[in-house]
Amino acid sequence: MNIPLNIDWQQILLHLLNFVILAGGLYFLLYKPVKNFMNKRTSYYEAMDAEAKAKVTSAQKLEEEYKTRLTNAEEEIREKKASAVKEAEKAADAVIAEAKAKGNKIISDAQTAAKQEKDKILQDANAEIEAMVSSAIDKVLVSAKENSFDDFLDSVQEE
């Protein structure tokens, strides 16, 4: 078979067969594994991206939750502080009231003791005055008796 330009169909078919074998071999040896590797790599990075997005979302939710907890804790602290201040004021008022009551009791006891002491001093003074008056009267009477007896004797002698 002689074709113009010295083209041999048999050689062309053999080269075509060699090219198909080479292309098939390269497809199975290079293209398919590289394509599988690229697909796995793409899916791995997509999974990592999805996981990162999920973690970011959960972190944002946790941040919001912690912010609400923090504000709630601050409110609770304010409430407890206010209640502690109120309790301290009540305790201080109770202590002040108790101190005033004790002070009033001490004052009333002191007034009672002072009144009793005054009454005792007045009784002692009255008793002393009575004793002094009694002794003065005795002295006056005795001296009056002595003088009157002397006067009587004097008047009897003169007569």
C-alpha positions as CSV (number, residue, x, y, z in Angstrom):
1,M,0.0,0.0,0.0
2,N,1.5,3.0,-1.2
3,I,0.0,6.3,-0.3
4,P,1.3,9.5,-1.7
5,L,3.8,11.4,0.4
6,N,5.1,8.2,1.8
7,I,2.4,8.0,4.5
8,D,2.2,4.5,6.0
9,W,-1.2,3.9,7.7
10,Q,0.2,1.1,9.7
11,Q,2.7,3.4,11.3
12,I,0.1,6.0,12.0
13,L,-2.2,3.5,13.7
14,L,0.7,2.2,15.7
15,H,1.6,5.7,16.8
16,L,-2.0,6.4,17.5
17,L,-2.2,3.2,19.6
18,N,1.0,4.2,21.4
19,F,-0.5,7.6,22.1
20,V,-3.8,6.1,23.4
21,I,-1.8,3.7,25.7
22,L,0.4,6.6,26.8
23,A,-2.7,8.8,27.4
24,G,-4.5,6.0,29.3
25,G,-1.5,5.2,31.4
26,L,-0.9,8.9,32.2
27,Y,-4.6,9.2,33.0
28,F,-4.5,6.3,35.5
29,L,-1.1,7.0,36.8
30,L,-1.0,10.8,37.1
31,Y,-4.3,12.6,36.3
32,K,-6.7,10.4,38.4
33,P,-4.5,10.3,41.6
34,V,-3.7,14.0,41.3
35,K,-7.4,14.8,40.8
36,N,-8.3,12.6,43.8
37,F,-5.6,14.3,45.9
38,M,-6.9,17.7,44.9
39,N,-10.5,16.7,45.7
40,K,-9.5,15.3,49.1
41,R,-7.5,18.5,49.8
42,T,-10.4,20.7,48.8
43,S,-12.8,18.7,50.9
44,Y,-10.3,18.8,53.8
45,Y,-10.0,22.6,53.6
46,E,-13.8,23.0,53.2
47,A,-14.3,20.9,56.3
48,M,-11.7,23.0,58.2
49,D,-13.4,26.1,57.0
50,A,-16.8,24.8,58.1
51,E,-15.3,23.8,61.5
52,A,-13.7,27.2,61.9
53,K,-17.0,28.9,61.1
54,A,-18.8,26.7,63.6
55,K,-16.2,27.4,66.3
56,V,-16.5,31.2,65.6
57,T,-20.2,31.0,65.8
58,S,-20.1,29.0,69.1
59,A,-17.4,31.5,70.4
60,Q,-19.7,34.4,69.6
61,K,-22.6,32.7,71.3
62,L,-20.4,32.0,74.4
63,E,-19.2,35.6,74.3
64,E,-22.8,36.9,74.3
65,E,-23.7,34.4,77.1
66,Y,-20.7,35.5,79.2
67,K,-21.7,39.2,78.6
68,T,-25.2,38.5,79.8
69,R,-23.8,36.6,82.8
70,L,-21.5,39.4,83.5
71,T,-24.2,42.0,83.4
72,N,-26.4,39.7,85.6
73,A,-23.5,39.2,88.0
74,E,-23.0,43.0,88.2
75,E,-26.7,43.5,88.9
76,E,-26.6,40.8,91.5
77,I,-23.5,42.4,93.1
78,R,-25.2,45.7,93.2
79,E,-28.3,44.2,94.8
80,K,-26.3,42.3,97.4
81,K,-24.3,45.4,98.1
82,A,-27.4,47.4,98.6
83,S,-29.0,44.7,100.8
84,A,-25.7,44.5,102.8
85,V,-25.8,48.3,103.3
86,K,-29.4,48.1,104.4
87,E,-28.6,45.3,106.8
88,A,-25.6,47.3,108.2
89,E,-27.8,50.3,108.6
90,K,-30.4,48.2,110.4
91,A,-27.7,46.7,112.7
92,A,-26.3,50.2,113.3
93,D,-29.8,51.5,114.2
94,A,-30.3,48.5,116.5
95,V,-27.0,49.1,118.2
96,I,-27.7,52.8,118.5
97,A,-31.2,52.1,119.9
98,E,-29.8,49.6,122.4
99,A,-27.1,52.1,123.5
100,K,-29.8,54.8,123.9
101,A,-31.9,52.4,125.9
102,K,-28.9,51.5,128.1
103,G,-28.0,55.2,128.4
104,N,-31.6,56.1,129.4
105,K,-31.6,53.2,132.0
106,I,-28.3,54.4,133.4
107,I,-29.6,58.0,133.6
108,S,-32.8,56.9,135.3
109,D,-30.9,54.6,137.7
110,A,-28.5,57.5,138.4
111,Q,-31.5,59.9,138.9
112,T,-33.1,57.4,141.2
113,A,-29.9,56.9,143.2
114,A,-29.4,60.7,143.3
115,K,-33.0,61.1,144.6
116,Q,-32.5,58.4,147.2
117,E,-29.1,60.0,148.2
118,K,-30.8,63.4,148.4
119,D,-33.6,62.1,150.6
120,K,-31.1,60.4,152.8
121,I,-29.1,63.5,153.1
122,L,-32.2,65.5,153.9
123,Q,-33.3,63.0,156.5
124,D,-29.8,63.1,158.0
125,A,-29.8,66.9,157.9
126,N,-33.3,67.0,159.5
127,A,-32.2,64.6,162.2
128,E,-29.1,66.7,162.8
129,I,-31.1,69.9,162.8
130,E,-33.6,68.3,165.2
131,A,-30.7,67.1,167.4
132,M,-29.1,70.6,167.3
133,V,-32.5,72.3,168.0
134,S,-33.2,69.9,170.8
135,S,-29.8,70.4,172.3
136,A,-30.1,74.2,171.8
137,I,-33.6,74.1,173.5
138,D,-32.1,72.0,176.3
139,K,-29.4,74.5,176.7
140,V,-31.7,77.4,176.7
141,L,-34.1,75.7,179.0
142,V,-31.3,74.7,181.4
143,S,-29.8,78.1,181.3
144,A,-33.3,79.6,181.7
145,K,-34.0,77.3,184.6
146,E,-30.7,78.2,186.2
147,N,-31.3,81.9,185.6
148,S,-34.9,81.7,186.8
149,F,-33.9,79.8,189.9
150,D,-31.1,82.4,190.5
151,D,-33.5,85.2,189.8
152,F,-36.0,83.6,192.2
153,L,-33.4,83.3,194.9
154,D,-32.2,86.8,194.2
155,S,-35.7,88.1,194.4
156,V,-36.4,86.2,197.6
157,Q,-33.2,87.5,199.2
158,E,-34.0,91.0,198.4
159,E,-37.3,90.9,200.1
